Amino acid sequence: MVRKLSTKEILQENLSQTPPKGMEHVKVVLHNIRSMHNVGSVFRSGDAFGISEIILSGYSPTPPRDEITKTAIGAEEFVDWRFVEDILAKLLRLKSDGYTIIGLEQTDSSVSLLDVQFQTDQKICIVMGNEVSGIDADLLPLIDTFVVIPQFGQKHSLNVSVATGVTFYAILDKYYKAGSES
């Protein structure tokens, strides 16, 4: 008979594991995200996947906010985060620090998330844009690679928090595979 794990058992199991090499260098930018629920969800996913930092900018809401905490279930206490006024300067600094800037955006040069490869020593910053208009045009020239999540239905987009979670999982999977091949 199958027994569900208790919350305490799940926490013990989670804390006994370490993310694969590389996840400690993954950052995400949430620029001009309107929804506090989306921000809270990204904090929750960021904690689950071992993301190193969430960078909030533009009019993205920041903790402490009840709506963020409710969705994040307190994960904003465990994931490093900061708000930056000048996202262009921050992205330029990340690039000079060796980060590859990946924009999750549908462009004429986007590559499928399935086809993107990462090295375990590669530092990555994922840029997520507004729920309706996507990544601001002034940020596009700073993006090294545009990535798109394959979709097969009638709608042409995913909720920003869902898309971020899918991307985190794909990076985790690629880092696991890269680590097992070395």
C-alpha positions in Angstrom: 0.0 0.0 0.0 1.3 3.4 -0.9 1.7 6.0 1.9 1.8 9.7 1.3 4.7 11.4 2.8 4.1 13.9 5.6 5.1 17.6 5.2 7.9 17.0 7.6 9.2 14.0 5.6 9.0 16.0 2.4 11.0 18.8 3.9 13.6 16.4 5.2 13.9 14.8 1.8 14.1 18.2 0.0 16.8 19.5 2.4 18.9 16.4 2.1 19.2 17.0 -1.7 21.3 19.6 -3.5 20.5 20.9 -6.9 22.8 19.9 -9.8 25.8 22.0 -10.5 24.8 25.1 -12.4 21.5 25.9 -10.7 23.3 28.1 -8.2 24.1 30.4 -11.1 20.6 30.8 -12.5 18.9 34.1 -12.0 15.6 35.4 -13.3 14.4 38.9 -14.1 10.7 39.7 -13.7 10.3 43.0 -15.6 7.0 44.8 -15.6 5.0 41.9 -14.3 1.6 43.1 -13.2 0.3 40.2 -11.1 1.4 39.7 -7.5 0.2 36.1 -7.9 2.7 35.6 -10.8 5.5 37.1 -8.7 4.6 34.9 -5.8 4.5 31.8 -7.9 7.9 32.5 -9.4 9.3 32.8 -5.8 7.7 29.5 -5.0 9.2 27.8 -8.1 12.5 29.6 -7.6 12.8 28.1 -4.2 11.8 24.6 -5.4 14.4 24.6 -8.2 17.2 26.3 -6.3 17.4 29.5 -8.3 20.0 31.8 -7.0 18.2 35.1 -7.3 15.0 36.8 -8.5 15.5 40.3 -9.8 12.4 42.5 -9.9 12.2 45.6 -12.0 9.9 48.1 -13.6 6.5 48.1 -12.0 6.8 44.4 -10.8 5.4 44.2 -7.3 7.8 43.3 -4.5 7.5 41.6 -1.1 6.3 42.1 1.5 2.8 41.9 0.0 0.1 39.6 1.3 -0.8 38.5 -2.3 2.8 37.6 -3.0 3.2 35.7 0.3 0.0 33.8 -0.1 1.0 32.4 -3.5 4.7 32.0 -2.6 3.7 30.4 0.7 6.6 32.3 2.3 9.3 31.3 -0.3 10.2 35.0 -0.6 12.0 34.5 2.7 14.3 31.8 1.3 15.1 33.0 -2.2 17.5 35.9 -2.6 15.8 38.8 -4.4 16.3 42.4 -5.1 14.5 45.3 -6.9 16.5 47.3 -9.4 15.6 50.7 -10.7 17.8 50.5 -13.9 17.3 47.0 -15.5 19.3 47.9 -18.5 22.4 48.7 -16.4 21.7 45.5 -14.3 21.6 43.3 -17.5 24.8 44.9 -18.8 26.5 44.2 -15.4 25.3 40.6 -15.5 26.7 40.2 -19.1 30.1 41.7 -17.9 30.0 39.1 -15.1 29.7 36.3 -17.6 26.0 35.7 -17.6 24.2 34.5 -20.7 21.0 36.5 -21.0 18.1 34.4 -22.1 14.8 36.0 -23.0 11.7 33.9 -23.0 10.0 35.6 -26.0 8.4 34.7 -29.3 10.7 36.3 -31.9 11.8 35.5 -35.5 15.0 34.1 -34.0 13.7 32.2 -31.0 15.0 28.7 -30.5 12.9 25.9 -28.9 13.6 25.4 -25.2 13.9 21.7 -26.2 17.0 22.5 -28.3 18.9 24.9 -26.0 21.9 23.4 -24.3 23.6 24.6 -21.2 27.0 23.9 -19.7 27.1 23.3 -15.9 29.5 26.2 -15.5 27.4 28.5 -17.6 25.8 31.4 -15.7 22.3 32.1 -16.9 19.8 35.0 -16.4 16.3 34.4 -17.7 14.3 37.5 -18.6 10.5 37.4 -18.3 8.4 40.2 -19.6 5.0 41.6 -19.1 2.0 39.2 -19.2 0.5 40.9 -22.3 3.3 42.7 -24.1 6.3 40.5 -23.3 9.8 41.8 -23.0 10.2 45.5 -23.5 11.7 46.5 -26.9 14.6 48.4 -25.2 15.7 45.1 -23.5 15.8 43.0 -26.7 19.3 44.1 -27.8 20.7 42.8 -24.5 19.3 39.3 -24.9 21.9 36.7 -26.1 19.3 34.0 -26.9 15.6 34.1 -27.3 13.8 30.9 -26.2 10.3 29.7 -26.9 8.4 26.9 -25.2 6.9 24.6 -27.8 3.1 24.9 -27.8 0.5 22.9 -29.8 -2.9 24.4 -28.9 -5.0 27.3 -30.1 -3.6 29.8 -27.6 -0.1 31.2 -28.3 1.1 31.8 -24.8 1.4 30.5 -21.2 0.9 32.3 -18.0 4.2 34.0 -17.0 4.5 32.0 -13.8 3.8 28.7 -15.6 6.3 29.6 -18.4 8.9 30.4 -15.7 8.3 27.1 -14.0 8.6 25.2 -17.2 11.8 27.0 -18.0 13.3 26.3 -14.6 12.5 22.6 -15.0 14.0 22.5 -18.5 17.2 24.1 -17.2 17.3 21.7 -14.2 16.9 18.7 -16.6 19.6 20.0 -18.9 22.0 20.5 -16.0 21.3 17.0 -14.7 22.0 15.6 -18.1 25.2 17.7 -18.6 26.4 16.6 -15.2 25.9 12.9 -15.8 27.8 13.1 -19.1 30.9 14.6 -17.6 
